[in-house]
């Protein structure tokens, strides 16, 4: 098979953005079969899946994840498998029992298949040396590539040798005014950035991370100022999630009898309330006990998990995500979506929905897209908070209170 450097670049784009033109990765025939990508509605784009994200988060680098995608192709797997078999043979000849055990453990389900390749084992150059130098820094037969090959085969073993790789369901393209089809299981979300998107939102099957101003193509001249802000929120997935949280907070507080959700700041953050590096999530139980459950980033990750939406990124810490949320909060305050509320003797300082945006939620655009088509998102936020506070109470050993609020 003909895999060129342009294929490697396309795979790097695919793993970074969640999409790549299908023509650019056309030499690869197995990825879609194994559920590593699907095709967009117009068949022009290969779209990554949660299985891809799992690989990205399992392996230590982007280049090894590219190698993992390539290794699923039978011809490449056979060529690299012969090299790994030769390395296993070397370990056996040297009676390096520990090294052999570690290699077999890393290979997982691939180990048995590779042991069967021992008669064909060879430390000879493959016809993929050019791409191997890009992804492994050396040709695959060199010793420096061996640990990477072992990790790559181990990470993909369940899909190939374990036969767990199955085609994934294709998802419709993003429709910024229909959260009901956007926030569904299997959808991917890019990391947040303060930039504006280069492409129109509807030309993607992956939720955008860009949170900048609306592009000229997205602006509707007939919009009133409040409609323009609502459109901005709907067109920017991370801002949409953050707006949904304060909307849920307001609706929850209106019940008055079932606890509440608060977004609060520690005293050290008060001087930078306009761009905080961490917002605390405090959940009050129906019995009035306040529980600090974690940070805003933790809440978002839990909500995304419940929705079945994955962030396309290597492992991301909550501290990193909290920091990335800071400029988004600044924009939400500036555009009067969020409002900072100074604390009183009975209440700490924190964030609530801005009255102007709250009113906008019940006008035509907001009522349809932000409320009616987003019911499952507000439910996910509320259910996540309910479960989270119960887990925190269980962790602290407050079983008596837990039993009361669980009934």
QUIJO-V183839 format. One record per helix or strand. SS is the DSSP state (A for helix, B for strand). FROM is the first residue (numbers start at 1). TO is the last residue. If there is no record, write none. Layout:
SS/FROM/TO, SS/FROM/TO
//
This chain:
A/5/17, B/19/21, A/22/25, B/37/39, B/45/48, A/50/58, A/62/71, A/74/93, A/97/107, A/110/115, A/118/120, A/129/135, A/143/156, A/179/182, B/188/189, B/193/193, A/201/203, B/207/207, B/210/210, A/225/235, A/237/255, B/260/264, A/267/275, B/280/284, B/290/295, A/296/307, B/310/311, A/318/334, B/338/341, B/350/353, A/355/361, A/364/395, A/399/406
//
